[in-house]
Amino acid sequence: MARVDLKNIVGRYGDFLAVDNVNLTIESGQFVTLLGPSGCGKSSTLRIVAGLLKPSSGQVEFDGRDVTNLAAAKRNIGMVFQSLALFPHMTVAENVAFGLKMKRVPAEESAKQVKRILEIVRLDHLAHRYPAQMSGGQQQRVALARAMAIKPGILILDEPFGALDRKLREAMQMELHALTRELRMTSLFVTHDQEEAMTLSDVVAVMNRGIVEQFGTPDQIYRAPRTKFVADFMGITNFLPAKVVDVRGALSRIEVFGAFFSVESKQKFNAGENVTLAVRPEKVAVSIDETSESPSVKGNVKQVTYHGNTSRYVIELQSGVDLIAIEPNDEQMGAMQPGSAVNATWKSEQILLFPRS
Ligand SMILES: Nc1ncnc2c1ncn2[C@@H]1O[C@H](COP(=O)(O)OP(=O)(O)OP(=O)(O)O)[C@@H](O)[C@H]1O
């Protein structure tokens, strides 16, 4: 399987800059996901790797070989898109064999490979069906089998499960995860769904406006988002104005609505600097009691929504800023209703600090 290097890739549509100097490496056998909101340049980057879009500058390398000017058909890439583009007049087996036929693989050899790959995606019993006679999930597995049958150097997938319902999507994610690891398939996946990216990937590139804001393992991106954009995209919805009052080594003492916390951060801040404090809603503890041991901020419950195991609280802090808290549903929580005065707190370790933009 190929290793892929993108070097200083710039992609434009006329004057519009869609991909802004992207550098990234997909190691052989690795599963990398481009994650970001609609329009951030994920698909354009992927199309550049596939050879469907020519970069304005920069270089694409497969196993160290420059393929920037190589036609898409010659890159040995397997592709799966949301719109499956299965051939409706061909059976499952014929669809899967299509790429092999194009490569002029002898019929006997092709039949063997098709059989094997259909066994892998557990569709061998449906080899003679037509796409219209199959469920959405089965059709998606045919599309995967067709892309993998040619033994591609790299498998490229652009939101392949976007049209599937949640249960089926999760099942397909598990299958894709197992398949790509079992076959050690170098894979580049595109999604705007952070959970999907976390589930599938060895490494995630979070993109914003054509730029890769962070490139790291799912755990690094989840625990230590490097920018406010990445934090926001990873579901950290609380951003509160805070001020650095003192700095000692890696420890910054900060004040947020009258509460003081000592926060360890890699980024250097200066005493007196205005910063943004970020904390996950699941890490905010809310109570009616005054006797909290940690420093806390005061507010009033504005809204409660029930989510089964948990409830989501919108708490209006004194200054009119909203704080979101997600709490397990236990007896104490029933006492907190819209209008209740509450104290909200969180551990210093759960705080992320970003420069105030
Ligand atoms: N053929 C095109 N001509 C002009 N602009 C384009 C073209 N294709 C994409 N763009 C623009 O380039 C930017 C990046 O598009 P791209 O499809 O790469 O984003 P994306 O992150 O994949 O979004 P989505 O998740 O919605 O598919 C967008 O602003 C889009 O409008």
The ligand as a Gaussian input file, in Angstrom:
#p B3LYP/6-31G(d) Opt

LIG

0 1
 N      -15.964000      23.544000      -9.114000
 C      -15.909000      24.559000      -8.265000
 N      -15.886000      25.840000      -8.687000
 C      -15.814000      26.870000      -7.823000
 N      -15.744000      26.749000      -6.480000
 C      -15.767000      25.508000      -5.990000
 C      -15.850000      24.342000      -6.829000
 N      -15.843000      23.254000      -6.056000
 C      -15.772000      23.698000      -4.776000
 N      -15.719000      25.045000      -4.736000
 C      -15.618000      25.885000      -3.523000
 O      -14.419000      25.543000      -2.841000
 C      -14.624000      25.501000      -1.439000
 C      -14.213000      24.145000      -0.910000
 O      -15.074000      23.153000      -1.454000
 P      -14.953000      21.627000      -1.054000
 O      -15.968000      20.873000      -1.856000
 O      -13.557000      21.199000      -1.133000
 O      -15.411000      21.699000       0.476000
 P      -15.833000      20.541000       1.460000
 O      -15.142000      20.834000       2.730000
 O      -15.626000      19.223000       0.847000
 O      -17.373000      20.819000       1.625000
 P      -18.609000      19.803000       1.685000
 O      -18.511000      19.075000       2.984000
 O      -19.797000      20.724000       1.631000
 O      -18.500000      18.922000       0.481000
 C      -16.090000      25.825000      -1.207000
 O      -16.201000      27.177000      -0.837000
 C      -16.737000      25.580000      -2.555000
 O      -17.830000      26.449000      -2.756000

